[in-house]
Amino acid sequence: CCKLESQVQAEERLLKTLFTGYNKLSRPVINSSDTVLVHFGLSIAQLVDVVRARY
């Protein structure tokens, strides 16, 4: 109970510290008209863990 609440508070403090002054409009490109490619993936092992957690 209390340990979980403490962890949640620590996470909230970390996020607040990391994103203080963060500009949502800034992009990692030289020209503002350039596109930003984002790639992500998911492995089978991660899917198995999700299925196990549900049952």
N, CA and C of each residue as an Amber inpcrd file, in Angstrom:
protein
   165
   0.8330000  -1.1930000   0.0000000   0.0000000   0.0000000   0.0000000
   0.8740000   1.2530000   0.0000000   1.5470000   1.5120000   1.1070000
   2.3320000   2.7460000   1.2500000   3.5380000   2.7670000   0.3260000
   4.1520000   1.6010000   0.1210000   5.3160000   1.5330000  -0.7660000
   4.9020000   1.8870000  -2.1920000   3.7530000   1.3880000  -2.6250000
   3.2560000   1.6850000  -3.9700000   2.9690000   3.1760000  -4.1210000
   2.3390000   3.7750000  -3.1130000   2.0570000   5.2120000  -3.1550000
   3.3460000   6.0090000  -3.2370000   4.3650000   5.5910000  -2.5010000
   5.6630000   6.2610000  -2.5120000   6.3060000   6.1730000  -3.8900000
   6.1890000   5.0120000  -4.5370000   6.7470000   4.8340000  -5.8750000
   6.0180000   5.7180000  -6.8840000   4.7070000   5.8200000  -6.7450000
   3.9170000   6.6600000  -7.6500000   4.3200000   8.1210000  -7.4790000
   4.4940000   8.5500000  -6.2390000   4.9080000   9.9350000  -5.9840000
   6.2990000  10.1990000  -6.5470000   7.2060000   9.2460000  -6.4220000
   8.5560000   9.3940000  -6.9610000   8.5110000   9.4990000  -8.4830000
   7.6620000   8.6870000  -9.1110000   7.5280000   8.7360000 -10.5680000
   6.9730000  10.0890000 -11.0080000   5.9790000  10.5850000 -10.2950000
   5.3990000  11.8840000 -10.6340000   6.4240000  13.0020000 -10.4910000
   7.2460000  12.9550000  -9.4330000   8.2990000  13.9600000  -9.2480000
   9.3170000  13.8980000 -10.3740000   9.6990000  12.6850000 -10.7810000
  10.6630000  12.5080000 -11.8630000  10.1230000  13.0930000 -13.1680000
   8.8810000  12.7660000 -13.5050000   8.2800000  13.2900000 -14.7350000
   8.1910000  14.8120000 -14.7090000   7.8110000  15.3550000 -13.5680000
   7.7190000  16.8090000 -13.4460000   9.0890000  17.4470000 -13.6530000
  10.1220000  16.8630000 -13.0600000  11.4860000  17.3780000 -13.2090000
  11.9620000  17.2750000 -14.6520000  11.7240000  16.1300000 -15.2860000
  12.1940000  15.9190000 -16.6560000  11.5090000  16.8360000 -17.6610000
  10.2280000  17.1120000 -17.4560000   9.4730000  17.8660000 -18.4490000
   9.2680000  19.3400000 -18.0950000   9.8600000  19.8120000 -17.0050000
   9.7810000  21.2310000 -16.6810000  10.5160000  22.0100000 -17.7640000
   9.8340000  22.9290000 -18.3990000  10.4370000  23.7300000 -19.4580000
  10.4650000  23.0470000 -20.8130000   9.8750000  21.8640000 -20.9270000
   9.8530000  21.1300000 -22.1930000   8.9460000  21.8440000 -23.1890000
   9.4370000  22.0410000 -24.3840000   8.6630000  22.7030000 -25.4340000
   8.0670000  21.6420000 -26.3560000   6.7600000  21.4860000 -26.3380000
   6.0820000  20.4840000 -27.1630000   6.2140000  20.7660000 -28.6560000
   6.5020000  22.0000000 -29.0090000   6.5840000  22.3740000 -30.4150000
   7.9620000  22.1280000 -31.0210000   8.9700000  21.8670000 -30.1980000
  10.3090000  21.6310000 -30.7430000  10.3760000  20.2500000 -31.3860000
  11.1400000  20.1730000 -32.4930000  11.2580000  18.9220000 -33.2340000
  12.7190000  18.6880000 -33.5680000  13.1550000  17.4350000 -33.6380000
  14.5690000  17.1210000 -33.9080000  14.9320000  17.1800000 -35.3940000
  14.6630000  18.3170000 -36.0320000  14.9940000  18.5060000 -37.4480000
  15.5980000  19.8940000 -37.6380000  16.3760000  20.0510000 -38.7100000
  16.9670000  21.3600000 -39.0020000  15.9140000  22.2900000 -39.5900000
  15.1750000  21.8070000 -40.5790000  14.1240000  22.6070000 -41.2200000
  12.7640000  22.2150000 -40.6560000  11.9570000  23.2070000 -40.3080000
  10.6550000  22.9170000 -39.6960000   9.7140000  22.1630000 -40.6260000
   9.9850000  22.1770000 -41.9320000   9.1240000  21.4620000 -42.8760000
   9.5520000  20.0010000 -43.0690000  10.7060000  19.6190000 -42.5050000
  11.1690000  18.2300000 -42.6130000  10.2710000  17.3010000 -41.7990000
  10.1220000  16.0780000 -42.2810000   9.3310000  15.0940000 -41.5390000
  10.2070000  14.3870000 -40.5120000   9.5750000  13.8710000 -39.5020000
  10.2650000  13.0930000 -38.4730000   9.7370000  11.6690000 -38.5660000
  10.6170000  10.7290000 -38.8630000  10.2110000   9.3300000 -38.9460000
  10.3520000   8.6810000 -37.5790000   9.3120000   7.9960000 -37.1610000
   9.3200000   7.3100000 -35.8740000   9.0790000   5.8360000 -36.1370000
   9.9670000   4.9950000 -35.6380000   9.8350000   3.5480000 -35.8040000
   9.6570000   2.9130000 -34.4240000   8.7780000   1.9430000 -34.3380000
   8.6380000   1.1980000 -33.0950000   8.2810000  -0.2360000 -33.4350000
   8.5060000  -1.1070000 -32.4910000   8.2230000  -2.5200000 -32.7340000
   7.7550000  -3.2140000 -31.4690000   7.3120000  -4.4240000 -31.6530000
   6.8120000  -5.2330000 -30.5460000   7.2470000  -6.6580000 -30.8060000
   7.7980000  -7.2800000 -29.8040000   8.2630000  -8.6510000 -30.0080000
   7.2430000  -9.6440000 -29.4660000   7.3290000 -10.8710000 -29.9260000
   6.4230000 -11.9400000 -29.4780000   6.5260000 -12.1380000 -27.9680000
   7.7120000 -12.0490000 -27.4160000   7.9000000 -12.2430000 -25.9720000
   7.0570000 -11.2510000 -25.1800000   6.9840000 -10.0170000 -25.6400000
   6.1760000  -9.0180000 -24.9580000   4.6970000  -9.3630000 -25.0460000
   4.2450000  -9.8800000 -26.1640000   2.8420000 -10.2750000 -26.3070000
   2.4940000 -11.4180000 -25.3630000   3.3850000 -12.3830000 -25.2190000
   3.1500000 -13.5090000 -24.3150000   3.0130000 -13.0020000 -22.8870000
   3.8530000 -12.0580000 -22.4790000   3.7660000 -11.5050000 -21.1320000
   2.4380000 -10.7940000 -20.9040000   1.9320000 -10.1040000 -21.9110000
   0.6460000  -9.4170000 -21.7830000  -0.4740000 -10.4320000 -21.6100000
  -0.4690000 -11.4950000 -22.3840000  -1.5010000 -12.5290000 -22.2880000
  -1.4500000 -13.1930000 -20.9190000  -0.2670000 -13.5020000 -20.4270000
  -0.1370000 -14.1250000 -19.0990000  -0.6820000 -13.2210000 -18.0060000
  -0.4390000 -11.9360000 -18.1080000  -0.8690000 -10.9950000 -17.0800000
  -2.3900000 -10.8900000 -17.0120000  -3.0570000 -11.1660000 -18.1110000
  -4.5160000 -11.0420000 -18.1380000  -5.2090000 -12.2180000 -17.4590000
  -4.5240000 -13.3540000 -17.2920000  -5.1860000 -14.5420000 -16.7330000
  -4.6730000 -14.9160000 -15.3980000
